[in-house]
Amino acid sequence: MNSDGKMTDVFPSTIHETIAGLQGILADSTIMETGGRVSEEIVRACQKGRKVLICGNGGSAADAQHIAAELSGKFFFDRQPLFAEALHVNTSYLTAVANDYSYEEIFARLIRAQGRSGDILIALSTSGNSKNILRALEEANAAGMVTVGFTGQGPNAMETLCDYLLAVPSKITPRIQECHIILGHIICEIVESRLFTVHKPAIFLDRDGVINKKMDGRDYVTKWSQFSFLPGVFEAIKLFNDHGYLVIVVTNQQCIGKEIVPAETIRAIHERMAKSIEENGAHVDGVYMCPHLAAEGCSCRKPGTGLFETAVRDFRRRGISIDMTESYMIGDSETDIIAGKRAGLYAVQITQNYSPQDCPDGTGILETAQRILENNKERRTAT
């Protein structure tokens, strides 16, 4: 609040504090690497039928319950539950042990009863000095559990009791807790993806000159009446569908950045395109476009790889891991080929606006699809 008593000033200053904490995490490669190792430890534990137990006090108790719910329920997609539980949820037990023994023992006794070698304990304490959290870690270590600490800027007593420590570079309790839940969410996403995603290859298709005819000169397709499918498109996409490939369109559309046509119009064209493909017995699984000008230097405009990276992330969150080593980029320009290779794909260039009548020696999408599938068959036979 400033001298004039403007409460609204608290919002930007507080958000900047949270951003500073997150930027501190981004700048610390140790935290990133530790988060990855924690994720792998949880994956291994779950694969062996082990448990993930989580504890914290106050706001950290809420975070513990939140993370447990994401693991035992679902994070992004439907899948089998994982054994994850926050240790404070049984209030009868909690009050009995706090009354009969001490509050310091509330988590330690549960761990003594439930914890087994190979289980995971995630302990949250913003100060790193909460006595019941320290006792929980001692019991977990004695039981042979893998111990993970979420805390704030040290030094603190947790540091010597954890196999893995995720220390947010801040001393402000609410900001630490906000960063803790973000780290917890990232770990939940990695664990869910590693345990439950289905691996599939994909065909990434450029749009203009591959799916539809390019306009003459430097004109853009700005309305559906200008969109004309090239020969063999429906048959090629159906071939890929039938052979288990995802089909994903990745297209540069700087006509949006030039303000020639609004993004909503291009999205409507893509919806009509997908519907027409479906009406002809095939389907596309996703359409990704870059609306930016070439001069903006964005990461999503091909030959950048941003569109591919976004597609990989989106499909992972739907339970599908795109196997980029078995996937292809089909385009009509050198830009498409460079982008595909940068993304780790096989890249195939076809003839722009291919027509068997006008360009009998060219290569269109159907011929390319047949060649890709035949080459894959030969490769599998050879191995």
C-alpha positions, 0 to 999 in steps of 0.5 A: 500500500502506498502513502495514499493508501492504494490497496491495488499497489499490493497486487503488482508488487506481490506478483513481482515477488513471486516472479522473482522467486520463479526466476531464481529457480530458473537461474539455478540449474541445481534445482532443475536437475534435482526436480528431474531426479525427484521425478525419476525416483517417484516413477521408479517407486510407483513402478515397484508399487511403493507409496508416496507420503507427503507432509507439511504444516498450515499452507504446506499441509494444503500443498501436501494434500494438493500434490497427493490429490494430483498423483492419486487422482489425475493431473492432465488425463485419465489413468490408473491412480498412484498411491499418494497420501498427505499424512495430516488428513486423519484428524482423529489420529492427528489430535490423538497423537498430538494430545497423547504424545506431542505435535512433533510426533504426528508425522513420525508415528505414521511413517513408522507404521506405514513407511517402507524401504523404497517409499517416498517421503515429500516433506514441506517446510518453508523455514526448513526447521519445523520440528515435526517435519524434521522428526518425519525425515528422521523416521523416513531415513531410518525406514530406508525411504527416499526423502525429498525436502521442499523448503525456502532459502537456507541454511536450515535443519532440513538440508542434512536430512534429505536425499533431495532438497528443492530450496526456493531462493526466497525467505518470504513464506507465501512466495515460497509456498507458491513456488512449491506448488509450481514445482509440485505440479511440474513433478506431477506432470513428469511422473504422469507422463513417464508412467502412463503416456502412449508412444506414437509417431507423427506426420507433421504437414505444412499447409500451403503447397502440401494440403492446399494450393498456394495462391498466385504470387504473394497472396494469402488464403484469406477465406474458405472459398480460396482454399483448394485441396491438392490431389491425393491429400485425403488418401494420404492422410487416411493412409497415415491414420490407418498406419497409426500416425498422428497427423499434425499441421504446422503452418506459418501464417504471417498474414495475421501479423501483417493484419491482412486477415484476423487470426479468427478467420484463419482458425475458421479456415482450419476448422473447415479444412479439418471438417472436410478431411473428416468428411472424406474419411480421414482426420487430422489430430491437431493444427498449429500456426505461427501468426507472427511476422518473419521480422519478429524472430519468434521461436514458433515460425518455421524454421524455428521449432516452437510449433513442434515443441508446443505440439509435443507438450499438448499431446503429452498432456493428453496422454500421448508421447510423440516419438520424434525419432520415428516422425516426419515433416512433409513440406514444400519449402526449404524452410519446412525441411530445416525446421523438421531436421532441427526438431529431430524429424525425418524431413521430406520435400514435395513439389509445390501445388503438385498436380499429376496432370500439370507436373507428372514428374513431381512428387505429391503428398500421396506418393510421399505417404506411400514411399514413407510407409514402404520405407518403414516396412523395409526398415522394420523387416531389416531389423 
